[in-house]
Amino acid sequence: MNSTTSAIAMTQAPSLVREYYELTKPGITQMVVLTTLTGYYLAIEGDVLSYASSGHNWLHFLATIVGTTLVSSGSCVLNHVLERRNDALMKRTAKRPIPAGVISVSSATWFSIILTVVGLVMLSVTNWLTVGLAIGAWLSYVAVYTPLKQRTTLSLLIGGIPGALPFAGGWTSVTGTFDWTATALFAILFFWQMPHFLALSWMYKSDYQEGGYAMHAVGDNAAQRVGMQTLLYSAMLLATLLAPSLLGITGMVYAIGAVALGSWLLIESELFRRTTQPRSARRVLLTSYAVLMGALLLMVIDKVTV
């Protein structure tokens, strides 16, 4: 291999790595990491530093975070494979690695299998409940949500399940039980996703229509349904955000902050409902990010130590 060929190979390698990373849907992956980490942290009893002094606990922690992330990434990669033809029809997704021809279907499929299997093996260090939740998230995302996106708007609710399970999985990994707290964490992320994706669907309404997806925004020219649903789900999120404090997991600082954050999203959702402008939908989208990050941070800061 001459120097020119070597230089080209060295340039292409990092680019190919980025394309494979893109298949894991980095935005979703980051959310999985943060929510699983927060759920795990909330479940630790007593002093966190004492917990971290054990090598076994570190192994358990890493197996939970990395394993959950890998399984989630594996489902995202397979989602790319299954939706490659639809992605090719939309401007927003036409340049994704598979429709762009950068990564083959077979390579992406094997990548998905490897990520999923390795992730499940790592999660087996925790407990079978957490493994079961990871499998449930994978199946509901790949086998149910993905095909339903082209058939019914109910896919929005189905898609909220795999997105919310990692938050509960962080808790169950430590406790081994799907209790009221796990349910509350699941509910928070489930309802958070609704206004987030409704706003996104309105922003890229024409793209989703071209791609053949059955989104609420498609056919809703006046945004009456989308606007009202965004408002209602934001109200549900506000209510569920209070659950950690009501259950004694977090204190009053979190409760006050949660009300402020949830109210902020509720106000932006009402403005979107009234104006139905793309910029209003974008404000809902960006506000939803801030609300989630703020809520997670407050949970960590104001955790009640048992």
N, C-alpha and C positions, 0 to 999 in steps of 0.2 A: 504494500500500500504506500503510494507516494505522499508527500507532504500536503499536497492540495486535497487529496481524498481524505486524509486524516483530519484536516481542518474542517472539511464539510461534515464529516461524521461527528466530530466533537460539537459542532454547532447544532446539528439535528437532534442529538441525544437529549439535551435539556428540553428542547421544544417538544419532543415526543413524550417526555415525562410530564410536561405541563398538560398535554392533551389527555393523557390517561387520568391525570388529576382532575381535569375538567369533567370527565365522565362520572366522577363521584359526587357531582353537584356540590361544590365547596360551601355554598350558602347553607344548604341543608346539613352538611357535615359539621359545620361550625356550630349550628344550633344544637345538634345532637350532642356534641362534646360539652357545650356549656350547660345544657339542661341535665345531662347525665351526671356531670360533675357536681352540680348544685344539689340534685336529689341525693347523691351519695353523701355529700357533706352534711346535709340536714339529718341524715339517718344515723350519723356517728354519735354515740352516747358518750358523755363525759368530755374530757379534754382532748382536743384534736391532736395536740403535740404528743400526748401519751399514746394515742392511737397510731400516730405516724412513727413511733419509735420501734415498732415491730416490723421485721422484714416480711413476715407472712401477710401483714395488713397491706404493705406496699404492693406485694404481688397480687393480692385480691383487688386492690384499687386499680392497678394498671390493667389487669385482666378485664375489669368491668368497663373502664373507659375505652381502651383500645378495642376490645372485643365488640362492644356495642357499636362503635364507630365503623369498624370494618364490615359488620353485618349490614348496617345502614348504607354504607358506601356500595356494597355489593348489590343491594336492591336498586340503588340509583343507577348503577351501570347497566343493569338489565333493563331498567326503564328506558334508558337511551336506546338500547337495542330494539325493544319492542315498538318504540315510537319514532324510529328513524325516518319512516316515510312521511309521517305527519310533520316532523321537524323540518324536513326538506321543503315543505310548502310554506313555512312561516319565516319572515325576515329575521325575527328575533332569534331563531334557532337553526337557520339554514347552515350556519357556519360551525355548528357543533361537530366534534371529531368524526362521528360516523357518517352523517349525511354529506359532510365535506370530503369524505374519502380518505381521511388521514389515518383512521384506525378501522380495520375490517370488523365485520360482524362476529366472525369466529374468535378473533383476538379479544374483542370486548366481552364476549360471552365467557371465555375462559378466565378473563380477569375478574369478572363477577363471581364465578364459581370459587376461585381461589380466595378472594376477599371474604366471601360468605362462610366458607368452610373454616378458614383460619380464625375468623371472628367467633364462630360457634365453639370451636375447640378452646379458645381462650376463655369464653364465658362459662365453660363447664367447670372452671375453677371456683366459680361463685356458688350458684345453686340452680336447681332445675326450674324453679319458677322464673328466674331471670332469663334463662335460656329459652323457656317457652314464650316469654314476652317478646324476645328478639325474633324468634321464628314467626310468631303471630304478626309482628310488625312487617317482616319481610314478605310474608304471604299476602297480607292485606294490601300492601303497596303494589306488589308485582302482579298477583293473580286476580285481585279484585278491583282496586282503584284504577290501575292503568287501562284495562279494557273498558271500564265503565265511563271513562272520560269522554269517549266518543258516542255514548249512548244516552246518558242521563245526567242531569245536574246534581243528582244525589251523590255523585262521585266526590263532591266537595266534602260531604260529611264522612264518607268512607275514607278519604284521604287524610282526614284529621286524626284518624286512629293511629296509623303508623308514625305520624309526626309527633304524637303526644306520648306514646309508650316509652320512649327512652327516658323521659323525665321520671316516670314511675319506676322504670327499671333501675335507675340509680339508687332509689330508695329500697326496692326489694332486694337488691344485691346485698345490702347490709343486713336488713331485717328478716328477709326470707318470707315476708308476708305482704299480701296486697290488701292493706288496711285502708282506713279512711284517709290517712295522709297521702298514700299512693293514689287514691282516687282523686283527691283534691289536686295533686300535682298534675295528674293526667288531664283533669278538667280545665285547669288553667291554660295549658298549652293547646288543648283541643279548641277551646273558644277563642284563644288568641289567633289561631290560624284562619278563622273564618273571615273577620274583617280584613285581615292581611291579604288573603287570596282573592276576596271579592274586589278589593281595590285594584289589585294587580290585573284581574280579568277585565276590569273596565278600562284600564290604561292600555291594554293590548287586545282590545275587543276584536278589531279587524283581523289581527294575526290569528287569534283562536278560531275565528270564523273560517279563515282560509285553511287552517289546519284540520278542520272538521271536528272540533271539540264542542261538546254540549255544555257550554258554560252559561251561568246565569246572565252574563252581560250580552251574550249573543241573542238577538231578537228583542232585547229590552232597550229600545231606542231612547226612552225617556229616563232610564235608570231608576224607575219607580221601585221595582222589586229589589234590585241590587242595593239601592240606597237604604231602603227600609231594613233589609236583612243585615246590612253592615251595621246599622244603628242597633238593632236588636241583639246581635251577637256581641257587640261592644258592651252593651248593658249586662249581658250574661258574664262576660269576662270580668267586668267590674265586681260583680257579686262573688265570683269564684276566687278572685284575687284576695279576698278577705279570709278565705278558709284556713290558710296556715296559722293565722293568729287566733282564730276561733278554736282551732285544734290544739293550741298551745305550742306550736312548733316555732313560731316567731312572735315577737313582742309588739308593743304599741308603735314603735318607730316604723316598723314595716307596715303596720295597718294604716297609719296616716299616709305614708308614702304610696301605698297601694291604691288608696282612695284617690289621691291626687293624680297618679298615673292613669288609672282607669277612667277618671273623669275627663282627663285631657283627651284620651282617645274617643270617648263618648262625644265630646264637643266637636272634634274634627269629623266624626262620622255624621253628626247632624248637619254640619256645614256641607259635607259631600251630598247628603240626601237632598238638601235644599238647592244646591247649585248644579250638581251632576257634571261638574267640569273635570277634565282630566287632571288639572293641577290640584283640585280638591282631593281626588282619588290618590294622587301622589303624596299629598300631605298625610292622608290616612295611612298609607304604606310606610312612610318614613316615621310617623309617630308610633306605629305599631312596633317597629324595631326598637325605638327608644323606650317604650313601655316595657317590653320584654327584658331588655338589658337592665333597666332600672329596677324591675321587680326581682330579678335574679340577684343583683348586687345587694339590695335591701335584705333579701332572705339570708344571705351570707353574713351581712353585718349584724343583723338583729336576730340571729338564731338563739333560741332559748336552750341553754345547756341543762341537760337532765343529770 
